[in-house]
Amino acid sequence: MAEEETKVEEGPVPVLKWDQGLFEQISRGFRFPPEWDAQYPRQGQTAADAPPGYITLFEDFFLQDNF
């Protein structure tokens, strides 16, 4: 399924460049429970765009910080 490209204006928070494959690898590798409802962000979202009730976690937290 192809994602629609949207033009995103640069703001004070940089736009994140996501990799869905890495997201899925981290979700499986760290055994995120289904009740966490981990969500892959939409293209153009920033770390400040987490929906209400969610937090943003960065890949470095898992891959470089010995989580």
C-alpha positions in Angstrom: 0.0 0.0 0.0 1.6 3.3 -1.1 1.5 6.2 1.3 0.3 9.5 0.1 3.1 12.1 0.1 2.2 15.3 1.9 4.1 18.5 2.0 5.1 19.3 5.5 6.1 22.7 6.6 9.2 22.8 8.8 8.5 23.9 12.3 10.4 24.1 15.6 10.5 20.3 15.9 12.3 18.5 13.1 10.2 16.1 10.9 11.2 12.5 11.8 12.4 10.1 9.1 10.7 6.9 10.0 11.5 3.4 8.8 8.6 1.0 9.3 10.7 -2.1 9.0 12.9 -0.9 11.9 9.8 0.0 13.9 8.4 -3.6 13.4 11.8 -5.1 14.3 12.0 -3.1 17.5 8.3 -3.9 18.4 8.9 -7.7 17.9 12.5 -7.8 19.3 11.5 -6.0 22.5 8.2 -7.8 22.7 5.9 -4.9 22.9 2.7 -6.2 24.4 -0.5 -5.7 22.3 -2.1 -3.6 25.0 0.6 -0.9 24.3 -1.0 -0.4 20.9 2.4 0.8 19.5 1.8 2.8 16.4 4.0 3.6 13.5 3.7 7.3 12.9 2.4 8.8 9.7 4.7 10.5 7.2 5.5 14.0 8.3 4.7 13.6 12.0 7.1 14.9 14.5 7.9 13.7 18.1 5.4 16.3 19.3 2.6 14.7 17.3 1.9 11.7 19.6 -1.9 11.3 20.0 -3.4 11.9 23.5 -2.5 9.1 25.8 0.7 8.1 23.8 4.3 9.0 24.2 7.1 9.2 21.7 10.1 6.8 22.0 13.1 7.1 19.9 15.0 4.2 18.2 18.2 5.3 19.9 16.6 4.6 23.3 16.3 0.9 22.3 19.3 0.4 20.1 22.0 2.6 21.6 21.0 3.1 25.2 21.1 -0.6 26.3 17.4 -0.7 27.0 
